[in-house]
Amino acid sequence: DLHYGVIPQFNMEEVALRLCCGIPFLIVCMADLPTLYDYYTEGGIYSGLETLPDTFQLNRKNITLFSGAIHYFRVHPEYWRDRLRKLRAAGFNTVETYVPWNLHEPEQDVFDFGKGNNDMSMFLDVVKYIKLAQEEDLLVILRPSPYICSEWDFGGMPSWLLRFPGLVVRSSEQQFLDRVSKYNNKLLPLFKDLQFTRGGPVIAFQIENEYGGLVEDGSPVDTKYLEFLRDEFLKHDIVELLFTSDNPSMHGETGAIAGVLQTANFQVNPENELSILKKFQPDKPLMVMEFWAGWFDHWFEKHHTTTVEIFSDILERILKFPSSVNLYMFHGGTNFGFMNGANVKKTFHTIKQISQVMIIMLLFRKLGTTQRNI
């Protein structure tokens, strides 16, 4: 086997001749090369991912994060190792994933982390997924905030929240905070011993996802809510780097709070977005948490595509700026069941997402109308 994607140098004519003649040969790989973990833990672990003005450091060694998004809940667990291995073989050193609340608490006070009796239970052993990533020599970025967007039903929040009169999602409304806290009491302890400084692979946690998009209409920023989320991680002994992610040019700093790293989400104009982000935090390194390698489709709309030339040009400009980067997505996987999200123009965040049953009803109504017109 090739050692972590290192391709040995050998004479191809000699290899072909030996294969044709049935002569056995040994490809000697550079097996003495250190793994990612060998290098960054050599001599002991003293610190996790830290931010210097122009670089990240992991255990006091400079690092550029080359990350790719693979959501464990969108990939059959039998393929987890294969997909993670492909990511590492492609030269990446980190995998990023969201954590969907609505799968891990499908019913109020019923939690499922892979041992439940639900249709999606087999997909939910997030601890196993993280450990597999470490076995494949990958670091891990986790994004377990209550709202994940992710083009996922209700942005990853459980639909049963809507039963509570007066509950306001993504806010400091007390009912919502109580439900988030109860979920975190089950979720976050799972990650305590998987942190890099405790010998695990997890180097960073996201506290909220594109909160700036929620208030881009001029609504007041609920700082108390963001501070609550930050404190939840600290309460559960999460010591690794905390961050938020937003589009710098559209959302500014409305999704940020003091002491938490800001990262950027965008698809084009990297110099503009990264320059704005650097102005917000001149003493921090840059990270593109979501470089949108493509775009999602709505029913009845034209399929979105991106050329290799455009993609590679923007990626190169991100890296040269310089900035670390996470490709969103490296491997998209599948929306199993009825978990794909839906957008409602202008009121997406305030009236939430339309239920999947309604989407199906609208879809068949549209198809039925089309057929009658024909």
C-alpha positions as CSV (number, residue, x, y, z in Angstrom):
1,D,0.0,0.0,0.0
2,L,1.1,3.5,-0.7
3,H,2.0,5.3,2.6
4,Y,-0.5,8.2,3.0
5,G,-0.6,9.1,-0.6
6,V,3.2,9.2,-1.1
7,I,4.0,8.0,-4.6
8,P,7.3,6.2,-4.8
9,Q,9.7,6.8,-7.8
10,F,10.4,3.8,-9.9
11,N,11.1,2.8,-13.5
12,M,7.7,2.1,-15.2
13,E,9.3,0.1,-18.0
14,E,10.9,-2.2,-15.4
15,V,7.6,-2.6,-13.6
16,A,5.8,-3.4,-16.8
17,L,8.4,-5.9,-17.8
18,R,8.3,-7.6,-14.5
19,L,4.5,-7.8,-14.5
20,C,4.4,-9.2,-18.0
21,C,7.0,-11.9,-17.1
22,G,5.5,-12.7,-13.7
23,I,8.6,-11.6,-11.9
24,P,7.7,-10.4,-8.3
25,F,9.0,-7.0,-7.2
26,L,8.7,-4.8,-4.2
27,I,7.8,-1.2,-4.3
28,V,9.7,0.4,-1.5
29,C,7.7,3.3,-0.1
30,M,9.0,6.1,2.1
31,A,7.7,4.4,5.2
32,D,9.9,6.4,7.4
33,L,8.0,9.5,6.7
34,P,6.2,10.7,9.8
35,T,2.4,10.7,9.8
36,L,0.5,13.9,10.5
37,Y,0.1,12.8,14.1
38,D,3.7,11.7,14.5
39,Y,4.8,15.2,13.4
40,Y,2.4,17.3,15.4
41,T,2.6,15.2,18.6
42,E,6.3,14.5,18.6
43,G,7.8,15.1,22.0
44,G,4.3,15.4,23.7
45,I,1.2,17.5,23.3
46,Y,1.4,20.9,24.9
47,S,-1.2,22.9,23.1
48,G,-4.0,22.6,20.5
49,L,-4.8,24.8,17.5
50,E,-3.7,28.4,18.2
51,T,-4.0,31.6,16.3
52,L,-0.9,33.8,15.6
53,P,-1.3,37.0,13.5
54,D,-0.4,35.3,10.2
55,T,-0.5,31.5,10.9
56,F,-2.2,28.8,12.8
57,Q,-0.1,26.6,15.1
58,L,-0.8,23.1,16.2
59,N,1.1,22.0,19.3
60,R,3.5,25.0,18.6
61,K,4.2,24.0,15.0
62,N,2.9,26.1,12.0
63,I,0.1,24.5,10.1
64,T,-2.1,25.4,7.1
65,L,-5.4,23.6,7.3
66,F,-6.4,21.9,4.0
67,S,-9.8,20.6,5.0
68,G,-12.7,18.9,3.1
69,A,-16.3,18.5,4.3
70,I,-17.7,15.0,4.5
71,H,-20.9,14.7,6.6
72,Y,-21.1,11.4,8.3
73,F,-24.9,11.4,8.3
74,R,-24.9,11.7,4.5
75,V,-22.6,8.7,3.9
76,H,-23.4,5.1,4.7
77,P,-21.1,4.0,7.6
78,E,-19.7,1.2,5.5
79,Y,-18.1,3.9,3.3
80,W,-16.8,6.2,6.0
81,R,-13.3,4.9,5.9
82,D,-13.2,4.8,2.2
83,R,-14.2,8.4,1.9
84,L,-11.9,9.6,4.6
85,R,-9.0,7.7,3.1
86,K,-9.7,9.3,-0.3
87,L,-9.6,12.7,1.4
88,R,-6.2,12.0,3.0
89,A,-4.9,10.5,-0.2
90,A,-5.8,13.8,-2.0
91,G,-3.4,15.7,0.2
92,F,-5.9,17.0,2.8
93,N,-5.0,17.1,6.5
94,T,-8.4,17.8,8.0
95,V,-12.0,16.6,7.6
96,E,-15.0,18.9,8.6
97,T,-18.5,17.8,9.5
98,Y,-21.7,19.2,10.9
99,V,-23.6,17.5,13.7
100,P,-27.4,17.5,13.1
101,W,-29.5,18.0,16.2
102,N,-32.6,16.7,14.6
103,L,-31.1,13.3,14.0
104,H,-29.5,12.9,17.4
105,E,-32.6,13.9,19.2
106,P,-35.4,12.8,16.8
107,E,-38.0,12.9,19.6
108,Q,-38.0,15.1,22.6
109,D,-35.6,13.7,25.3
110,V,-34.8,10.6,23.1
111,F,-31.2,10.7,22.1
112,D,-29.5,8.6,19.4
113,F,-25.8,8.4,18.9
114,G,-25.8,5.2,16.8
115,K,-27.5,2.7,19.1
116,G,-31.1,3.8,18.6
117,N,-34.0,2.1,16.8
118,N,-34.6,4.8,14.2
119,D,-34.2,4.6,10.4
120,M,-31.1,6.8,10.6
121,S,-29.5,5.2,13.7
122,M,-26.8,3.4,11.7
123,F,-25.5,6.8,10.5
124,L,-25.2,8.4,13.9
125,D,-22.2,7.0,15.6
126,V,-20.3,10.3,15.4
127,V,-17.7,9.1,17.9
128,K,-16.8,6.2,15.6
129,Y,-16.6,8.5,12.6
130,I,-14.2,10.8,14.5
131,K,-12.0,7.9,15.6
132,L,-11.9,6.6,12.0
133,A,-10.7,10.0,10.8
134,Q,-7.8,9.8,13.3
135,E,-7.0,6.3,12.1
136,E,-6.8,7.7,8.6
137,D,-4.4,10.4,9.8
138,L,-6.8,13.3,9.6
139,L,-7.5,16.1,12.0
140,V,-11.2,17.0,12.6
141,I,-13.2,20.2,12.6
142,L,-16.7,19.8,14.3
143,R,-19.6,22.1,13.7
144,P,-22.3,21.1,16.2
145,S,-24.1,24.4,16.7
146,P,-27.9,24.1,17.1
147,Y,-28.5,25.5,13.6
148,I,-26.3,24.0,10.9
149,C,-28.0,25.1,7.7
150,S,-26.3,22.4,5.6
151,E,-29.2,22.4,3.1
152,W,-30.8,20.1,5.8
153,D,-34.4,19.9,7.1
154,F,-35.1,22.9,9.5
155,G,-31.3,23.7,9.4
156,G,-30.7,20.6,11.6
157,M,-33.0,21.7,14.4
158,P,-35.7,19.1,15.5
159,S,-39.2,19.9,14.3
160,W,-40.7,19.1,17.7
161,L,-39.3,22.5,18.9
162,L,-42.3,24.0,17.1
163,R,-44.7,22.5,19.6
164,F,-43.6,25.0,22.3
165,P,-45.7,28.2,22.3
166,G,-43.5,31.2,22.2
167,L,-40.3,29.4,21.5
168,V,-37.9,31.4,19.3
169,V,-35.2,29.4,17.6
170,R,-31.6,30.8,17.5
171,S,-32.3,33.2,20.2
172,S,-31.9,33.7,24.0
173,E,-35.5,32.9,24.5
174,Q,-35.4,30.7,27.6
175,Q,-37.3,27.7,26.2
176,F,-34.9,27.4,23.3
177,L,-31.8,27.8,25.6
178,D,-33.1,25.1,27.9
179,R,-33.6,22.6,25.0
180,V,-30.1,23.4,23.6
181,S,-28.5,22.9,27.0
182,K,-30.3,19.6,27.5
183,Y,-29.0,18.4,24.1
184,N,-25.5,19.6,24.7
185,N,-25.5,17.8,28.1
186,K,-25.6,14.6,26.0
187,L,-23.6,15.6,22.9
188,L,-20.6,17.6,24.1
189,P,-19.3,15.1,26.7
190,L,-18.8,12.7,23.7
191,F,-16.1,15.0,22.4
192,K,-14.3,15.7,25.6
193,D,-11.7,12.9,25.2
194,L,-11.6,13.3,21.4
195,Q,-9.9,16.7,21.6
196,F,-6.4,17.1,20.2
197,T,-5.0,18.1,23.5
198,R,-6.3,14.9,25.0
199,G,-4.9,12.7,22.3
200,G,-7.8,12.9,19.9
201,P,-8.2,14.4,16.4
202,V,-10.7,17.3,17.0
203,I,-8.9,20.7,16.7
204,A,-11.8,23.2,16.5
205,F,-15.5,23.6,17.2
206,Q,-18.1,26.0,15.6
207,I,-20.5,27.6,18.1
208,E,-23.0,29.0,15.5
209,N,-23.5,28.9,11.8
210,E,-23.9,32.0,9.7
211,Y,-25.7,33.8,12.5
212,G,-25.0,37.1,10.6
213,G,-27.5,35.9,7.9
214,L,-30.2,35.8,10.5
215,V,-29.8,39.5,11.3
216,E,-28.9,40.8,7.8
217,D,-32.3,42.4,7.6
218,G,-31.5,44.7,10.4
219,S,-32.8,42.6,13.3
220,P,-31.0,43.2,16.5
221,V,-28.0,40.9,17.3
222,D,-28.8,38.6,20.2
223,T,-25.4,38.6,21.8
224,K,-26.7,36.8,24.8
225,Y,-27.5,33.8,22.6
226,L,-24.0,33.7,21.1
227,E,-22.4,34.0,24.5
228,F,-24.6,31.3,25.8
229,L,-23.4,28.9,23.1
230,R,-19.7,29.8,23.8
231,D,-20.2,29.1,27.5
232,E,-21.9,25.8,26.8
233,F,-18.6,24.5,25.2
234,L,-16.6,25.8,28.1
235,K,-18.9,24.3,30.6
236,H,-18.3,20.9,29.1
237,D,-14.5,21.2,29.2
238,I,-14.1,21.9,25.5
239,V,-10.7,23.5,25.3
240,E,-10.0,23.5,21.6
241,L,-10.4,26.6,19.3
242,L,-13.9,28.0,19.0
243,F,-15.1,29.8,15.9
244,T,-18.0,31.3,14.0
245,S,-18.5,31.4,10.2
246,D,-20.2,34.1,8.1
247,N,-19.8,35.9,4.7
248,P,-17.6,38.9,5.5
249,S,-19.0,41.2,2.8
250,M,-22.6,40.5,3.5
251,H,-22.8,39.9,7.2
252,G,-19.8,41.9,8.6
253,E,-19.2,41.1,12.2
254,T,-22.8,40.6,13.2
255,G,-22.3,36.9,13.8
256,A,-19.1,37.3,15.9
257,I,-18.4,37.6,19.6
258,A,-15.2,38.5,21.4
259,G,-12.7,35.7,22.0
260,V,-14.1,33.5,19.2
261,L,-12.3,33.3,15.9
262,Q,-14.2,34.6,12.8
263,T,-14.0,32.5,9.6
264,A,-15.3,33.2,6.1
265,N,-17.9,31.5,3.8
266,F,-18.0,32.4,0.1
267,Q,-17.7,31.2,-3.5
268,V,-16.1,34.0,-5.4
269,N,-14.0,37.2,-4.9
270,P,-11.5,35.7,-2.3
271,E,-9.3,38.8,-2.1
272,N,-12.2,41.0,-1.2
273,E,-13.7,38.6,1.4
274,L,-10.4,37.8,3.0
275,S,-9.3,41.4,3.1
276,I,-12.5,42.3,5.0
277,L,-12.0,39.4,7.4
278,K,-8.5,40.5,8.1
279,K,-9.7,44.0,8.9
280,F,-12.1,42.5,11.5
281,Q,-9.3,40.6,13.2
282,P,-5.8,41.8,12.1
283,D,-4.1,39.7,14.8
284,K,-5.6,36.4,13.6
285,P,-4.9,34.1,10.7
286,L,-7.4,33.6,8.0
287,M,-9.6,30.5,7.4
288,V,-12.2,30.0,4.7
289,M,-14.6,27.6,6.6
290,E,-16.7,27.2,3.5
291,F,-15.2,27.5,0.0
292,W,-18.3,26.6,-1.9
293,A,-17.0,24.2,-4.5
294,G,-20.5,24.0,-6.1
295,W,-24.1,25.0,-5.3
296,F,-27.3,23.2,-4.4
297,D,-30.3,22.9,-6.8
298,H,-33.9,23.6,-6.2
299,W,-36.6,21.5,-8.0
300,F,-37.4,22.8,-11.5
301,E,-34.4,25.1,-11.5
302,K,-31.4,24.8,-13.8
303,H,-28.6,22.5,-12.5
304,H,-25.7,24.5,-11.1
305,T,-22.2,23.7,-12.3
306,T,-18.7,25.2,-11.8
307,T,-15.8,24.7,-14.2
308,V,-12.6,23.2,-13.1
309,E,-10.8,26.3,-14.3
310,I,-12.8,28.7,-12.2
311,F,-12.7,26.4,-9.1
312,S,-8.9,25.9,-9.3
313,D,-8.3,29.6,-9.9
314,I,-10.2,30.7,-6.8
315,L,-8.7,27.9,-4.6
316,E,-5.2,29.0,-5.7
317,R,-6.0,32.6,-4.8
318,I,-7.3,31.6,-1.4
319,L,-4.1,29.7,-0.6
320,K,-1.8,32.4,-1.9
321,F,-3.5,35.2,0.0
322,P,-2.6,33.2,2.3
323,S,-5.5,31.4,4.0
324,S,-6.4,28.0,5.3
325,V,-9.4,26.5,3.6
326,N,-12.2,23.9,3.9
327,L,-13.8,22.7,0.7
328,Y,-17.6,22.6,1.0
329,M,-18.1,19.9,0.0
330,F,-15.3,17.4,-0.7
331,H,-17.9,14.6,-0.9
332,G,-21.6,15.5,-0.8
333,G,-23.1,12.1,-0.1
334,T,-26.9,11.6,0.0
335,N,-29.8,13.2,1.8
336,F,-31.5,10.0,3.0
337,G,-35.1,9.9,3.9
338,F,-36.9,13.3,3.8
339,M,-34.0,15.3,5.3
340,N,-33.2,17.7,2.4
341,G,-33.8,21.3,3.2
342,A,-35.9,23.9,1.6
343,N,-35.6,27.7,1.2
344,V,-38.4,30.2,1.6
345,K,-37.3,33.5,0.0
346,K,-36.8,36.4,2.4
347,T,-38.4,34.6,5.4
348,F,-36.2,31.5,5.5
349,H,-34.9,32.2,9.0
350,T,-38.1,33.6,10.5
351,I,-40.7,31.0,9.5
352,K,-38.2,28.2,9.3
353,Q,-38.2,25.6,6.6
354,I,-41.3,24.1,5.0
355,S,-41.8,20.5,6.1
356,Q,-40.8,17.8,3.7
357,V,-44.4,16.5,3.5
358,M,-45.5,19.9,2.2
359,I,-42.6,19.9,-0.3
360,I,-43.7,16.6,-1.7
361,M,-47.3,17.8,-1.9
362,L,-46.2,20.9,-3.8
363,L,-44.0,18.9,-6.0
364,F,-46.8,16.5,-7.0
365,R,-49.2,19.4,-7.4
366,K,-46.7,21.1,-9.8
367,L,-46.3,17.9,-11.7
368,G,-50.0,17.3,-11.9
369,T,-50.6,20.8,-13.2
370,T,-48.0,20.3,-15.8
371,Q,-49.5,17.1,-17.0
372,R,-53.0,18.6,-17.3
373,N,-51.6,21.4,-19.3
374,I,-50.0,19.0,-21.7
